């Protein structure tokens, strides 16, 4: 499903119906999924349509740029060690129109239930998109239009054994790649003293041959000060 498409196009897959058709002097974009329906008129000069996974923090409202993944099983990391695990995260799908390498976001949707949570205390904490995931020691199978996989390398730089129950990520740092079978990204968590951790992303595919997703914040020309997140309210 994720790729560039010429106009006209029609897609019907797992509860998603999407089409772009000529209607007189304009193009009609139509999409229906999960009790949501969208119709838009597009200029007839539109070049291509790009459909790809985007940072999963836009639905149902753009309240935050942070994603919190809570692990269903606590991880115990020994001092000075690096542990690699896999977890799942919810996908959001972006539909872009493009012409001469210029992109505009046309539509955003998801097939997954949405939930927010607060990381930290009410006075200084941050709102996060919330997701609960099992912890995997090897690459899990996923439905590639519903969930993605994050490969997380956890490095404990402290001199104490540390328990890890969650990870918070800045979506502006996400570098997602996709294939027919999977959407994935690679991240790292550096645990420092006092059970404080810093998270960030690697810009590399999980498997050879995967294509890089167009990042929504680059299309919107959002000014980015940092792609990292410092977890100061516990891990």
VENPE-V757618 format. One record per residue. N is the residue number from 1. PHI is phi in radians with two decimals (999 if undefined). OMEGA is omega in radians with two decimals (* if undefined). NEAR is the number of other ideal C-beta (glycine too) atoms within 10 Angstrom. Layout:
N_PHI_OMEGA_NEAR, N_PHI_OMEGA_NEAR
This chain:
1_999_-3.08_16, 2_-1.44_-3.11_19, 3_3.07_2.99_12, 4_-1.53_-3.14_13, 5_-2.32_2.96_16, 6_-1.45_3.11_9, 7_-1.70_0.04_17, 8_-1.39_3.11_12, 9_-2.57_3.07_14, 10_-2.56_-3.12_11, 11_-2.30_3.03_14, 12_-2.40_-3.06_10, 13_-2.72_2.99_10, 14_0.80_3.09_10, 15_1.53_3.11_12, 16_-1.94_3.00_17, 17_-2.14_-3.02_13, 18_-2.53_3.13_23, 19_-2.64_2.97_16, 20_-2.31_-3.06_24, 21_-2.30_3.08_12, 22_-1.34_3.12_12, 23_-2.41_-3.07_11, 24_1.22_-3.10_8, 25_-1.60_-3.12_8, 26_-2.26_3.01_13, 27_-1.89_3.10_21, 28_-1.84_3.04_15, 29_-1.66_-3.12_22, 30_-2.44_3.11_15, 31_-2.55_3.09_20, 32_-2.38_3.10_16, 33_-2.92_3.05_19, 34_0.80_3.09_11, 35_1.04_3.11_6, 36_-2.24_-3.12_12, 37_-2.29_-3.11_9, 38_-2.28_3.04_15, 39_-2.32_3.12_9, 40_-2.53_3.00_15, 41_-1.60_3.14_12, 42_-2.05_3.05_18, 43_-1.13_-3.10_10, 44_-1.13_-3.11_12, 45_-1.49_3.13_7, 46_-0.96_-3.08_17, 47_-1.40_-3.11_15, 48_-2.36_3.04_15, 49_-1.94_3.06_24, 50_-1.95_3.04_20, 51_-2.07_3.09_21, 52_-2.70_3.12_22, 53_-1.16_3.12_25, 54_-2.23_-3.13_24, 55_-0.97_-2.97_23, 56_-1.46_-3.11_24, 57_-2.32_-3.02_25, 58_-1.82_-3.09_21, 59_-1.98_-0.08_16, 60_-1.33_3.06_9, 61_-2.45_3.13_9, 62_-1.50_-3.10_9, 63_-1.72_-3.00_12, 64_-2.76_3.02_17, 65_-1.97_-3.07_22, 66_-2.03_3.08_21, 67_-2.05_3.08_23, 68_-1.92_3.04_23, 69_-1.87_3.09_22, 70_-1.65_-3.10_15, 71_-1.48_3.14_17, 72_-1.26_3.08_10, 73_-2.29_-3.13_11, 74_-1.16_3.09_10, 75_-1.75_3.08_18, 76_-1.97_-3.06_11, 77_-2.04_-3.10_21, 78_-1.36_-3.12_11, 79_-1.05_3.07_12, 80_1.27_-3.06_10, 81_-1.81_3.01_13, 82_-2.08_-3.13_14, 83_-2.10_3.13_16, 84_-1.85_3.11_13, 85_-2.35_3.07_22, 86_-2.15_3.07_19, 87_-2.47_3.12_23, 88_-1.79_3.06_20, 89_-2.50_-3.07_23, 90_-1.33_3.12_22, 91_-1.70_2.87_23, 92_-2.07_-3.04_21, 93_-1.99_3.12_24, 94_-1.88_3.06_23, 95_-1.97_-3.09_21, 96_-2.01_2.93_20, 97_-1.84_-3.08_22, 98_-2.42_3.03_17, 99_-2.75_-3.14_12, 100_0.95_3.11_5, 101_1.14_3.01_6, 102_-1.78_-3.05_10, 103_-2.07_3.01_18, 104_-2.39_3.11_12, 105_-1.27_-3.08_16, 106_-1.87_-3.03_20, 107_-2.78_3.06_19, 108_-2.35_3.10_17, 109_-2.64_3.13_19, 110_-2.59_3.07_21, 111_-1.76_-3.03_17, 112_-1.81_3.08_17, 113_-1.20_-3.05_8, 114_-1.92_3.12_15, 115_-2.64_3.08_12, 116_-2.03_3.08_15, 117_-2.57_3.10_17, 118_-1.89_3.03_13, 119_-1.76_-3.08_19, 120_1.73_-3.10_15, 121_-1.48_-3.05_8, 122_-1.05_-3.07_6, 123_-1.44_-3.06_5, 124_-2.28_-3.11_8, 125_-1.33_-3.14_13, 126_-2.16_3.05_15, 127_-1.30_-3.13_16, 128_-2.29_2.87_26, 129_-1.18_-3.01_26, 130_-1.95_3.03_18, 131_-2.61_3.07_20, 132_-1.87_-3.09_13, 133_-2.42_2.93_22, 134_-1.18_3.10_12, 135_-1.86_-3.07_17, 136_-2.10_3.08_15, 137_-1.55_3.07_9, 138_-2.37_-3.03_7, 139_-1.11_-3.13_13, 140_-1.46_3.03_15, 141_-1.45_-3.12_10, 142_-2.46_2.91_18, 143_-1.46_-2.95_14, 144_-1.22_3.03_19, 145_-1.93_3.11_22, 146_-2.05_-3.08_16, 147_-2.32_3.00_21, 148_-1.94_3.12_25, 149_-2.07_3.01_22, 150_-1.94_3.01_23, 151_-1.58_-3.03_18, 152_-2.00_3.05_23, 153_-1.73_-3.09_14, 154_-1.85_3.14_22, 155_-1.96_3.13_18, 156_-1.69_-3.13_22, 157_-1.53_-3.12_15, 158_-1.48_3.14_18, 159_-1.77_-3.11_8, 160_-2.15_2.95_12, 161_-1.17_-3.06_11, 162_-2.26_3.04_20, 163_-1.72_-3.11_10, 164_-2.03_-3.11_23, 165_-2.04_-3.07_12, 166_-2.78_3.02_20, 167_-2.49_3.10_25, 168_-2.01_-3.07_25, 169_-2.15_2.99_30, 170_-1.52_-3.07_20, 171_-1.10_3.13_23, 172_-1.18_3.11_22, 173_-1.76_-3.04_22, 174_-1.17_3.08_26, 175_-2.17_-3.06_17, 176_-1.64_3.07_27, 177_-2.21_-3.09_22, 178_-2.45_2.99_24, 179_-2.40_3.11_16, 180_-1.14_-3.02_10, 181_-1.82_-2.96_12, 182_-2.82_2.90_19, 183_-2.02_-3.03_26, 184_-2.63_3.01_24, 185_-2.58_-3.12_26, 186_-2.07_-3.09_19, 187_-2.39_3.06_20, 188_-2.38_3.06_18, 189_-2.23_3.09_25, 190_-1.88_-3.13_18, 191_-1.53_3.13_22, 192_-1.95_-3.09_16, 193_-1.15_-3.14_10, 194_1.31_3.14_9, 195_1.01_3.02_16, 196_-1.84_-3.11_15, 197_-2.37_3.09_26, 198_-2.14_3.13_16, 199_-2.01_3.11_23, 200_-2.79_-3.06_15, 201_-2.16_2.97_20, 202_-1.70_3.09_14, 203_-1.69_3.12_12, 204_-2.72_-3.11_12, 205_-1.30_3.11_18, 206_-1.33_3.11_21, 207_-2.38_3.11_11, 208_-1.10_3.08_6, 209_1.65_3.12_8, 210_-1.27_3.13_18, 211_-1.69_-3.13_14, 212_-1.45_3.10_13, 213_-1.30_2.99_21, 214_-1.26_-3.08_18, 215_-1.50_-3.05_19, 216_-1.10_-3.07_23, 217_-1.17_3.08_18, 218_-1.28_3.09_11, 219_-1.16_-3.13_17, 220_-1.42_3.12_10, 221_0.97_3.10_6, 222_-1.32_3.10_11, 223_-1.30_-3.07_6, 224_-1.88_3.09_11, 225_-1.67_3.10_6, 226_-2.76_3.07_10, 227_-1.82_-3.08_17, 228_-1.65_2.99_15, 229_-2.39_3.12_25, 230_-1.75_3.13_14, 231_-1.53_-3.12_22, 232_-1.80_-3.09_17, 233_-1.87_3.06_15, 234_1.85_3.11_13, 235_-2.12_*_20
